[in-house]
Amino acid sequence: MISELTTEEVIYLVSILSRYVEILKKAGTDRNEIVVCDDDALVYEQMKNIIASYSIVKNENLELTFYQTVEELLHAKHKYDILFLDIRFNNCDIGIDVAKKLRKAGNTSLIILLTSLHSKAIEGYEIGAYRYIVKPIIKEKMYAVLDEAISSIRSNYRVILVKDMYNTVVVKIQQILYIYSNARKRCLVTLDGEIETWEQLKSIYEKLPQEQFAYAQKGFVVNYKMIKKLNKTGVELVNGENVPISRGMKNEFFANYFEFLGK
């Protein structure tokens, strides 16, 4: 009976009910699908508990699916936003090969690798792994990774406005490969084509997330998310183009790049 409760208890119950009302309102409108693929059921239980607590604390609507084998994962039909994928199954390091198959099949989810070795995590960046978590799994690290992953998913819809020769163009930030100066013009090279503008490069750069874009040369800005490989002279982008990094900017460029990868 409510009449038998103290004032403090009533306030507490109201606050809990208010939180669940907010979650219910949000349900179905902004849900993120998460998959965990790990052959260790104990790891899954730990992650399930952490993700459940995260969803309440952060008021996020998260749907969780668990696969204990890579075969289940590869045959999964439903779409998901975030994949936590173990690198090691049955004492074999096959996780990265599985991720490559997923990418080849058109999977665009954020892949977060679970590993016991830092060195194996580095290999994961070749298949576009978003982040890695080194076991044992720590709640605070999981919270931080989920914060960034969900923010990244939502940022896929972020745009900037750029004036071309005749109009104002809406440009999706995640579509930009690089931007460069060509005489008095600037050119934004995107996955959908090129856009020319009279705007100053500095002005365009200031509209972009600074941790994701960096100067590779004077008058040339690269999207870190579009880097596929590192080479001796610079980087190869996802479209196959090679971008050289100037000697004076190389240390800062790569230091910021690895910091970006490690967030």
C-alpha positions as CSV (number, residue, x, y, z in Angstrom):
1,M,0.0,0.0,0.0
2,I,1.3,3.5,-0.9
3,S,-0.1,4.9,2.3
4,E,2.3,2.6,4.3
5,L,5.4,3.9,2.5
6,T,7.6,6.7,3.8
7,T,8.0,9.9,1.8
8,E,11.5,8.9,0.8
9,E,10.3,5.5,-0.5
10,V,7.5,7.1,-2.5
11,I,10.0,9.5,-4.1
12,Y,12.3,6.6,-4.9
13,L,9.5,4.6,-6.6
14,V,8.3,7.6,-8.6
15,S,11.9,8.1,-9.9
16,I,12.2,4.5,-10.9
17,L,8.8,4.5,-12.6
18,S,9.7,7.7,-14.4
19,R,12.8,6.1,-15.8
20,Y,10.9,3.1,-17.1
21,V,8.3,5.4,-18.7
22,E,11.1,7.2,-20.5
23,I,12.5,3.9,-21.7
24,L,9.1,2.7,-22.9
25,K,8.5,5.9,-24.8
26,K,11.9,5.5,-26.5
27,A,11.3,1.8,-27.4
28,G,10.9,1.1,-31.0
29,T,12.0,4.6,-32.1
30,D,15.8,4.5,-31.4
31,R,16.7,0.9,-30.7
32,N,20.2,-0.4,-31.3
33,E,20.7,-4.1,-32.0
34,I,23.8,-5.7,-30.4
35,V,25.2,-9.1,-31.1
36,V,27.8,-10.9,-29.0
37,C,29.6,-13.9,-30.5
38,D,31.9,-15.7,-28.1
39,D,32.2,-19.4,-27.3
40,D,32.6,-18.7,-23.6
41,A,29.1,-18.5,-22.0
42,L,30.5,-16.9,-18.9
43,V,31.8,-14.0,-21.0
44,Y,28.4,-13.6,-22.5
45,E,26.7,-13.5,-19.1
46,Q,29.1,-10.9,-17.9
47,M,28.5,-8.8,-21.0
48,K,24.7,-9.2,-20.8
49,N,24.7,-7.9,-17.3
50,I,26.9,-4.9,-18.2
51,I,24.8,-4.1,-21.3
52,A,21.6,-4.4,-19.3
53,S,22.9,-2.0,-16.6
54,Y,24.2,0.4,-19.3
55,S,20.8,0.5,-21.0
56,I,19.1,1.6,-17.7
57,V,21.8,4.0,-16.6
58,K,22.1,5.6,-20.0
59,N,18.4,5.3,-20.9
60,E,19.2,3.4,-24.1
61,N,17.0,0.9,-25.9
62,L,19.3,-2.0,-26.6
63,E,18.4,-5.4,-28.1
64,L,20.9,-8.2,-27.4
65,T,21.5,-11.5,-29.3
66,F,24.1,-14.1,-28.4
67,Y,25.8,-16.6,-30.8
68,Q,28.2,-19.1,-29.3
69,T,29.6,-20.3,-32.7
70,V,30.8,-18.4,-35.8
71,E,28.6,-20.6,-37.9
72,E,25.5,-19.2,-36.1
73,L,26.8,-15.7,-36.7
74,L,27.6,-16.2,-40.4
75,H,24.1,-17.6,-41.0
76,A,22.3,-14.9,-39.0
77,K,19.6,-13.2,-41.0
78,H,18.7,-10.2,-38.9
79,K,20.5,-6.8,-39.1
80,Y,22.4,-5.5,-36.2
81,D,24.3,-2.3,-35.4
82,I,27.1,-3.5,-33.1
83,L,28.9,-6.8,-33.0
84,F,31.2,-7.9,-30.2
85,L,33.3,-10.6,-31.8
86,D,35.8,-12.8,-30.0
87,I,39.0,-13.4,-31.9
88,R,39.6,-16.9,-30.6
89,F,37.3,-19.9,-31.0
90,N,38.2,-23.4,-29.9
91,N,41.8,-22.4,-29.5
92,C,42.0,-21.0,-33.1
93,D,42.3,-17.4,-34.0
94,I,39.5,-17.3,-36.6
95,G,37.6,-14.2,-35.5
96,I,39.3,-11.8,-38.0
97,D,38.7,-14.2,-40.9
98,V,35.0,-14.3,-39.9
99,A,34.9,-10.5,-39.8
100,K,36.4,-10.5,-43.3
101,K,33.6,-12.8,-44.5
102,L,31.0,-10.6,-42.9
103,R,32.4,-7.5,-44.6
104,K,32.6,-9.3,-48.0
105,A,28.9,-10.1,-47.5
106,G,28.1,-6.5,-47.0
107,N,27.9,-6.3,-43.2
108,T,28.3,-2.7,-42.1
109,S,27.9,-3.1,-38.3
110,L,30.4,-1.7,-35.9
111,I,32.7,-4.6,-35.1
112,I,34.3,-4.5,-31.6
113,L,36.9,-7.3,-31.1
114,L,37.3,-9.2,-27.9
115,T,40.8,-10.4,-27.4
116,S,43.4,-11.4,-24.8
117,L,46.3,-10.0,-26.9
118,H,46.9,-6.4,-28.0
119,S,48.8,-7.6,-31.1
120,K,45.8,-9.4,-32.4
121,A,43.6,-6.3,-32.0
122,I,45.9,-4.4,-34.4
123,E,45.1,-6.9,-37.1
124,G,41.5,-6.2,-36.7
125,Y,41.8,-2.7,-38.1
126,E,42.4,-4.3,-41.5
127,I,38.8,-5.3,-41.6
128,G,37.5,-2.0,-40.3
129,A,37.1,-3.1,-36.6
130,Y,35.7,-0.1,-34.7
131,R,37.4,-0.8,-31.4
132,Y,38.8,-3.7,-29.4
133,I,38.4,-4.7,-25.8
134,V,41.2,-6.7,-24.1
135,K,39.9,-9.4,-21.7
136,P,39.1,-9.5,-18.8
137,I,36.2,-7.3,-19.6
138,I,35.9,-4.2,-17.4
139,K,32.5,-2.5,-16.9
140,E,33.9,1.0,-17.2
141,K,35.7,0.1,-20.5
142,M,32.5,-1.4,-21.9
143,Y,30.5,1.7,-20.9
144,A,33.0,3.9,-22.7
145,V,33.0,1.7,-25.9
146,L,29.2,1.6,-25.9
147,D,29.1,5.4,-25.5
148,E,31.3,5.9,-28.5
149,A,29.7,3.2,-30.6
150,I,26.2,4.6,-30.2
151,S,27.4,8.1,-30.7
152,S,29.1,7.0,-33.9
153,I,26.0,5.3,-35.2
154,R,24.0,8.5,-34.6
155,S,26.7,10.6,-36.2
156,N,26.3,8.7,-39.5
157,Y,23.3,11.0,-40.0
158,R,25.4,14.1,-39.4
159,V,25.8,16.5,-42.3
160,I,27.6,19.8,-43.1
161,L,26.4,22.4,-45.6
162,V,28.8,23.4,-48.3
163,K,28.2,26.0,-51.0
164,D,29.2,24.8,-54.5
165,M,29.2,27.0,-57.6
166,Y,25.4,27.5,-57.6
167,N,23.8,25.8,-54.6
168,T,24.2,24.8,-51.0
169,V,25.0,21.1,-50.9
170,V,24.1,18.8,-47.9
171,V,27.2,16.6,-47.4
172,K,27.1,13.5,-45.2
173,I,30.2,13.6,-43.0
174,Q,30.7,9.8,-43.0
175,Q,30.7,9.9,-46.9
176,I,33.8,12.2,-47.1
177,L,37.0,10.5,-48.1
178,Y,39.2,13.6,-48.2
179,I,39.2,17.3,-49.0
180,Y,41.9,19.2,-50.8
181,S,42.7,22.7,-52.2
182,N,43.0,23.1,-55.9
183,A,44.2,26.7,-56.8
184,R,41.4,28.9,-55.4
185,K,38.8,26.1,-55.1
186,R,38.3,23.3,-52.5
187,C,37.2,19.8,-53.5
188,L,35.4,17.4,-51.3
189,V,35.9,13.9,-52.5
190,T,33.1,11.6,-51.2
191,L,31.9,8.1,-51.8
192,D,29.2,9.6,-54.1
193,G,31.4,11.9,-56.1
194,E,33.2,15.3,-55.9
195,I,31.9,18.7,-54.8
196,E,33.7,21.9,-55.6
197,T,33.4,25.0,-53.5
198,W,35.0,28.4,-53.0
199,E,34.9,28.0,-49.2
200,Q,38.2,28.1,-47.4
201,L,39.6,24.8,-46.3
202,K,39.9,26.0,-42.7
203,S,36.2,26.9,-42.7
204,I,35.2,23.5,-43.9
205,Y,37.6,21.7,-41.5
206,E,36.1,23.6,-38.5
207,K,32.6,22.1,-39.4
208,L,34.0,18.6,-39.1
209,P,34.6,16.4,-36.0
210,Q,38.3,17.3,-35.2
211,E,39.2,13.8,-33.8
212,Q,38.1,12.2,-37.1
213,F,39.7,14.4,-39.7
214,A,43.4,15.5,-40.0
215,Y,45.8,17.3,-42.3
216,A,47.9,14.9,-44.3
217,Q,49.6,17.7,-46.2
218,K,49.2,21.4,-46.4
219,G,45.8,21.9,-48.1
220,F,44.8,18.2,-47.8
221,V,42.5,16.8,-45.1
222,V,41.8,13.0,-44.7
223,N,38.9,11.2,-43.0
224,Y,40.5,8.7,-40.5
225,K,37.5,6.4,-40.9
226,M,38.3,6.0,-44.6
227,I,41.8,4.7,-44.1
228,K,42.2,1.0,-45.1
229,K,45.9,0.5,-44.9
230,L,49.1,2.2,-43.7
231,N,52.2,2.2,-46.0
232,K,55.7,3.6,-46.0
233,T,54.7,6.9,-47.6
234,G,51.2,7.4,-46.2
235,V,47.9,5.7,-46.2
236,E,45.6,3.8,-48.6
237,L,41.9,4.7,-48.5
238,V,38.9,2.4,-48.9
239,N,38.5,3.5,-52.5
240,G,42.1,2.3,-53.3
241,E,43.6,5.8,-53.5
242,N,47.0,6.3,-51.9
243,V,47.5,9.6,-49.9
244,P,51.1,10.5,-49.0
245,I,51.7,12.1,-45.6
246,S,54.1,15.0,-45.6
247,R,57.2,14.5,-43.5
248,G,56.5,17.4,-41.2
249,M,53.0,16.2,-40.4
250,K,53.6,12.5,-40.3
251,N,54.2,12.1,-36.5
252,E,51.2,14.2,-35.5
253,F,49.0,12.6,-38.2
254,F,49.7,9.0,-37.0
255,A,49.7,9.8,-33.3
256,N,46.2,11.3,-33.6
257,Y,45.2,8.4,-35.9
258,F,46.2,5.7,-33.3
259,E,44.5,7.7,-30.6
260,F,41.4,7.8,-32.7
261,L,41.5,4.0,-33.2
262,G,42.0,3.4,-29.5
263,K,39.0,5.5,-28.3
